[in-house]
């Protein structure tokens, strides 16, 4: 019988708290406790009924801890993760795994040297909006897909914590970009050919508060990834264009629709009249030639991430998130920065 796997969380901030709540809902794992460098957060954990270790060293010395989840600012991931691996723990880093390919290779080398499994929490692989967009793309219902737009918009700027500082690995490429790029790689199954990117600094000069990156693939598909934090009217979360139809997913709640062509027009388009003249090009299709469909729904459960981790500890599975996937993500993010800095297309 598989043993219940003990997990401890380093960092009891926003994501650390999310991990503790999630872990307590999964029978295959047991939350052993947390540690934060801030005493008030350890106190908050204990008030919530969660054991707080007195030090990181005490956490690592606990033989009941099989897994250490590291949910701290990005610049601190390397040292803490390597210590956990050296203590023989399966180690999970929050995303982004770190701030450069060079540092990532140090972490992977530590995993190889110690024999401790090292992986990353790419939780948005379980978002339903992404899974629906991926299903639409893979199903062929739109015909040959030639363009995909994936974006998230907000209007509050960057959160006023470490995420708005360069020193700690802030900015939207590292914060939200890593999610959208991971979804893109999972959806496409390969690296793109090129990228051209621009960064925005509307509310923050130190780090990017948004970006637009346009990727091209060897089959001609163009994939646009965009993050904005000064958008008071949001564009759709997903917009997928194919030769025979278009799908729009408006938001995380998967509102939207699919429109597909069902027949050819039997006569020439009837022009529509604008203030400046006529247009046949932009005339709408007649209703009998198109069909509007609801978006499919896909059951998804983020708890599957830690179920996989429990199986890894018990020797029953490999980690869902691999080293090579993280190498590709770091290369994509670095290429976005390079393209924006040089104002030129970067080729992979």
C-alpha positions in Angstrom: 0.0 0.0 0.0 1.3 3.5 -0.9 2.3 5.5 2.1 0.8 8.9 2.9 3.4 11.5 1.9 4.5 14.3 4.3 4.8 17.8 2.9 6.2 20.9 4.5 5.8 24.4 3.0 8.5 27.1 3.1 6.9 30.5 3.0 3.5 31.3 4.4 2.5 34.2 2.2 -0.2 34.2 -0.4 0.9 31.1 -2.3 2.3 29.3 0.8 -1.2 29.7 2.4 -2.8 28.4 -0.8 -0.5 25.3 -0.7 -1.4 24.6 2.9 -5.1 24.8 2.3 -4.8 22.6 -0.8 -2.7 20.0 0.9 -5.2 19.6 3.7 -7.8 18.5 1.1 -5.8 15.6 -0.4 -5.9 12.2 1.4 -2.7 11.0 -0.3 -0.6 13.7 1.4 -0.3 15.1 4.9 0.7 18.7 5.7 3.5 18.5 8.3 3.9 22.2 8.8 5.4 25.5 7.5 8.3 27.7 8.1 8.6 31.4 7.3 11.4 33.8 8.1 8.8 36.3 9.4 7.7 35.3 13.0 4.3 36.9 12.5 3.5 34.5 9.6 4.6 31.5 11.7 2.2 32.7 14.4 -0.6 33.1 11.8 0.0 29.5 10.7 -0.2 28.2 14.3 -3.4 30.2 14.8 -4.8 28.5 11.8 -4.0 25.1 13.4 -0.8 24.5 11.3 2.4 23.4 12.9 5.2 26.1 12.4 8.8 24.9 12.6 11.2 27.0 14.6 13.8 27.1 11.8 14.3 25.9 8.3 16.9 23.4 9.7 14.3 21.9 12.0 12.0 21.4 9.0 14.7 19.7 7.0 15.6 17.5 9.9 12.0 16.1 10.3 12.1 12.5 9.0 8.3 12.7 8.4 8.8 15.4 5.7 9.2 13.7 2.3 8.5 16.8 0.2 9.4 20.5 0.6 7.4 23.1 -1.3 9.2 26.4 -1.7 6.9 29.4 -2.0 9.1 32.4 -1.4 10.3 35.3 -3.6 11.9 34.2 -6.9 15.5 35.3 -6.1 15.5 33.0 -3.0 14.4 29.8 -4.8 17.9 28.5 -5.7 19.5 28.4 -2.2 16.5 27.1 -0.4 15.7 24.4 -3.0 19.3 23.2 -3.1 19.4 22.9 0.8 16.2 20.9 0.6 17.6 18.6 -2.0 20.8 18.1 0.0 18.6 17.1 2.9 17.1 14.3 0.7 13.7 15.9 0.2 11.7 15.9 -3.0 11.7 19.6 -3.7 9.0 21.7 -5.4 9.8 25.3 -6.4 7.0 27.8 -7.0 7.1 29.3 -10.5 9.1 30.8 -12.0 11.6 28.3 -11.0 14.3 31.0 -10.9 15.5 34.1 -12.8 18.0 32.7 -15.4 18.9 29.6 -17.3 22.3 29.5 -15.5 20.7 29.4 -12.1 18.3 26.7 -13.3 21.2 24.5 -14.4 22.7 24.9 -10.9 19.4 23.6 -9.4 19.2 20.7 -11.8 22.8 19.8 -11.1 22.0 19.7 -7.4 19.1 17.3 -8.1 21.5 15.1 -10.2 24.2 15.2 -7.5 21.9 14.5 -4.5 19.5 12.1 -6.2 16.6 14.2 -4.9 13.7 14.9 -7.2 13.3 18.5 -8.2 10.3 19.9 -9.9 8.1 23.0 -10.2 4.5 24.0 -9.4 3.0 24.9 -12.8 -0.5 25.0 -11.5 -2.2 26.7 -14.4 -2.0 23.6 -16.5 -5.3 22.7 -14.6 -7.1 26.0 -15.5 -10.4 25.1 -17.3 -10.1 28.0 -19.8 -6.7 26.7 -21.0 -7.9 23.1 -21.2 -11.0 24.1 -23.3 -8.8 26.2 -25.6 -6.4 23.3 -26.0 -9.3 20.9 -26.7 -10.7 23.2 -29.4 -7.2 23.5 -31.0 -6.6 19.8 -31.0 -10.1 18.7 -32.0 -9.9 20.2 -35.5 -13.4 21.7 -35.2 -12.1 25.1 -36.5 -10.1 23.6 -39.4 -6.5 24.5 -39.7 -5.8 26.9 -36.8 -3.6 29.8 -37.9 -3.7 32.2 -35.0 -4.1 31.9 -31.2 -4.3 34.8 -28.7 -3.8 34.1 -25.0 -4.0 37.0 -22.6 -4.7 38.1 -19.1 -5.7 41.7 -18.3 -6.1 43.5 -15.0 -6.3 47.2 -13.9 -4.5 47.3 -10.6 -0.9 47.5 -11.7 1.7 45.2 -10.1 1.0 44.1 -6.5 2.8 46.3 -4.0 5.1 43.6 -2.6 8.3 42.0 -3.9 6.7 41.5 -7.3 7.4 45.1 -8.3 11.2 44.9 -7.6 13.8 43.7 -10.1 16.0 42.4 -7.3 13.5 39.8 -6.2 12.5 38.7 -9.7 9.4 40.8 -10.1 7.6 41.8 -13.3 4.8 40.3 -15.4 7.0 38.2 -17.7 8.2 36.2 -14.7 4.9 36.4 -12.7 2.1 35.7 -15.2 4.1 35.2 -18.4 5.5 31.9 -17.1 2.0 30.6 -16.8 0.9 31.5 -20.3 4.1 30.4 -21.9 3.8 27.0 -20.1 0.3 26.6 -21.4 1.5 27.5 -24.9 4.2 24.9 -24.8 1.9 22.2 -23.5 -0.7 23.1 -26.1 1.7 23.3 -29.1 4.0 20.4 -28.0 7.1 22.1 -29.4 9.1 25.3 -29.3 8.3 28.2 -31.6 10.6 29.4 -34.4 10.7 33.1 -33.5 9.4 35.7 -31.1 9.0 39.5 -31.2 8.2 41.1 -27.9 7.5 44.5 -26.3 7.4 45.4 -22.6 5.3 48.0 -20.9 6.2 50.2 -17.9 3.0 52.2 -17.4 3.0 52.1 -13.6 6.5 50.8 -12.8 9.9 51.7 -14.2 11.9 49.0 -12.5 10.2 46.0 -13.9 7.7 45.3 -16.7 4.1 45.7 -15.8 2.9 44.0 -19.0 4.1 42.6 -22.3 3.1 41.4 -25.7 5.0 38.5 -27.3 4.2 37.2 -30.8 5.6 33.7 -31.5 5.7 32.0 -34.9 5.7 28.3 -35.5 7.0 26.2 -38.4 3.5 25.5 -39.7 2.8 29.3 -40.0 0.7 29.5 -36.8 1.1 32.8 -34.9 0.6 32.6 -31.1 0.3 35.9 -29.2 0.8 35.9 -25.5 -0.1 39.1 -23.6 -0.3 40.4 -20.0 -1.6 43.8 -19.1 -2.1 45.4 -15.7 -3.6 48.8 -16.8 -6.6 47.5 -18.7 -9.9 48.7 -17.5 -11.7 46.8 -20.3 -10.4 43.3 -20.7 -9.9 41.6 -24.1 -10.9 37.9 -24.3 -8.8 35.4 -22.4 -8.5 33.3 -25.5 -9.2 34.0 -29.2 -8.6 31.0 -31.6 -8.9 31.4 -35.4 -9.2 28.6 -37.9 -10.0 28.4 -41.6 -13.5 27.2 -40.8 -14.3 29.0 -37.6 -13.4 31.1 -34.6 -13.6 30.4 -30.8 -13.6 33.0 -28.1 -13.2 32.3 -24.4 -13.9 35.5 -22.5 -12.7 34.8 -19.0 -11.5 32.3 -16.5 -15.1 31.2 -16.0 -15.2 30.0 -19.6 -17.9 32.3 -21.0 -17.8 32.5 -24.7 -18.8 30.7 -27.9 -17.6 28.9 -31.1 -18.8 30.0 -34.6 -18.1 27.6 -37.5 -18.9 27.7 -41.2 -21.4 25.1 -42.2 -22.0 25.9 -45.8 -20.8 28.2 -48.6 -22.6 31.4 -49.5 -25.0 30.8 -52.4 -24.7 34.3 -53.7 -22.3 37.3 -53.5 -22.1 39.1 -50.2 -24.6 41.9 -49.7 -22.6 45.1 -49.0 -23.1 46.9 -45.7 -23.3 50.7 -45.6 -20.9 52.7 -43.4 -20.8 56.5 -43.0 -18.0 56.6 -45.6 -19.3 54.1 -48.1 -20.0 50.5 -48.9 -18.0 47.3 -47.9 -18.5 43.8 -49.2 -15.3 42.6 -47.5 -16.7 43.1 -44.0 -20.3 42.1 -44.7 -21.4 39.4 -42.2 -22.1 35.9 -43.3 -25.8 34.9 -43.8 -27.2 33.0 -40.8 -27.8 29.8 -42.8 -24.1 29.4 -43.5 -22.8 29.5 -39.9 -23.5 27.7 -36.7 -22.9 29.0 -33.2 -21.9 26.4 -30.6 -21.4 26.6 -26.8 -18.0 26.1 -25.4 -17.3 22.5 -24.1 -16.7 22.1 -20.4 -13.8 20.1 -19.0 -13.6 18.7 -15.5 -10.3 19.6 -13.9 -8.8 19.2 -10.4 -5.7 21.0 -9.3 -5.3 18.4 -6.6 -3.9 16.1 -9.3 -0.6 17.9 -9.0 0.0 16.7 -5.5 -1.4 13.3 -6.2 1.3 13.0 -8.8 3.9 14.1 -6.3 2.7 11.4 -3.8 3.1 8.8 -6.6 6.6 10.1 -7.4 7.6 9.7 -3.7 6.2 6.2 -3.7 8.0 5.2 -6.9 4.8 5.0 -8.9 5.2 7.9 -11.4 7.5 10.5 -12.8 7.0 14.2 -12.1 4.5 15.9 -14.4 6.7 19.0 -14.7 10.1 18.1 -16.1 13.6 19.8 -16.1 13.5 20.1 -19.9 10.1 21.9 -19.8 11.6 24.4 -17.3 14.6 24.9 -19.6 12.3 25.7 -22.4 10.3 28.2 -20.3 13.4 30.0 -19.2 14.6 30.3 -22.8 11.2 31.7 -23.8 11.3 34.3 -21.1 14.9 35.3 -21.7 14.0 35.6 -25.4 11.2 38.0 -24.6 13.5 40.2 -22.6 16.1 40.0 -25.4 13.7 40.9 -28.1 12.2 43.8 -26.2 15.7 45.2 -25.3 17.0 44.9 -28.9 13.7 45.7 -30.6 14.2 42.8 -33.0 12.9 39.3 -33.7 14.7 36.5 -31.8 15.1 33.1 -33.4 15.1 29.9 -31.4 
